[in-house]
Amino acid sequence: MNAYDRLAARPDEFVKILDNDEAQELLVFCGLGGGFIADSKRPRFVQYATCNRHPTHWILFGRYTNHPNPRDNGYTATCLPKSKYNLEQAQAVIDRFIAIAMPNIEGGYRVDANNPKN
């Protein structure tokens, strides 16, 4: 079973994917494989992208690069169940998460969450 289907099998659960390979697999299945800009030269750089098209979850992807500890680099996915969050609630949670995370990052970029491609 792929990451997309594994997530769909847990429709009512909040899911945090910290495994780089699994998060990347989900990113590709959501059609966002090319959704991030090229690597930045800035230290501690992060990019975020959202996916609204998954059938059971609102997904926030993160891509972390240029962190001093190699374990802190890579992809993550934070998945909010649609059964518990409507779109506006999910966007509010995502916005709060990014607002808390971004001051600790030296550079950042957010993919437009309103883009129909997402």
C-alpha positions in Angstrom: 0.0 0.0 0.0 1.4 3.4 -0.9 1.6 6.5 1.5 -1.5 8.1 -0.1 -3.7 4.9 0.6 -2.1 4.4 4.0 -3.2 7.9 5.0 -6.7 7.3 3.5 -7.1 4.2 5.7 -6.8 6.4 8.8 -9.6 8.9 7.9 -10.3 10.2 11.5 -6.7 10.4 12.7 -4.3 13.3 13.0 -1.1 12.0 11.3 2.4 13.4 11.4 4.8 11.9 8.9 8.4 12.5 9.8 9.9 9.9 7.6 11.5 11.6 4.6 10.8 8.9 2.1 7.2 8.4 3.1 6.5 12.2 3.1 8.0 12.4 -0.4 6.0 9.5 -1.6 2.8 11.2 -0.4 3.9 14.5 -1.9 4.2 12.8 -5.3 0.9 11.1 -5.1 -0.7 14.4 -4.2 0.8 15.9 -7.4 3.1 18.3 -5.7 6.4 16.6 -6.5 7.7 19.7 -8.3 6.0 22.2 -6.0 9.1 23.4 -4.2 11.7 25.9 -5.4 15.3 24.9 -5.9 17.5 24.6 -2.9 18.3 27.9 -1.3 21.8 28.9 -0.2 20.3 30.4 2.9 20.9 28.5 6.2 18.0 26.8 7.9 15.6 27.2 5.0 12.1 25.8 5.0 9.3 25.6 2.4 5.7 24.7 3.0 3.0 23.5 0.6 -0.6 22.4 1.2 -2.7 19.8 -0.5 -6.5 20.0 -0.3 -7.2 17.2 -2.8 -6.6 14.1 -0.6 -10.0 12.5 0.1 -9.6 12.2 3.9 -7.0 14.8 5.0 -5.8 18.4 4.6 -2.0 18.1 4.3 0.8 20.5 5.1 4.1 19.4 3.6 7.4 20.9 4.8 10.8 20.8 3.2 13.7 21.6 5.4 17.2 22.3 3.9 20.6 23.6 5.0 20.1 22.8 8.7 23.4 22.0 10.5 22.2 18.6 11.7 21.5 16.4 8.6 18.6 14.7 10.4 16.8 18.0 10.5 16.7 18.2 6.6 14.1 16.5 4.4 10.4 16.3 4.0 7.5 16.1 6.5 3.7 15.9 6.2 1.2 17.1 8.8 -2.2 15.6 8.0 -5.5 16.9 9.5 -8.5 14.7 9.2 -11.3 16.3 7.1 -13.8 14.5 9.4 -12.7 16.8 12.2 -11.6 20.0 10.4 -13.4 22.0 7.8 -11.3 23.9 5.3 -11.3 27.1 7.3 -10.4 25.4 10.5 -7.6 23.5 8.7 -6.2 26.7 7.2 -6.2 28.3 10.7 -4.3 25.4 12.2 -1.8 25.5 9.3 -1.4 29.3 9.5 -0.7 29.0 13.3 1.8 26.2 12.8 3.7 28.2 10.2 3.6 31.4 12.3 5.2 29.5 15.2 7.8 27.7 13.1 8.9 30.6 10.8 10.5 32.8 13.5 12.9 30.0 14.2 13.9 29.6 10.6 16.3 32.0 8.8 14.6 31.7 5.4 11.3 30.5 4.1 8.9 30.2 1.3 5.3 29.1 1.2 3.6 27.8 -1.9 0.3 29.6 -2.5 -2.3 27.5 -0.6 -5.1 29.0 -2.8 -3.6 27.6 -6.0 -6.1 25.1 -7.5 -3.2 22.8 -8.3 -2.8 22.2 -4.6 
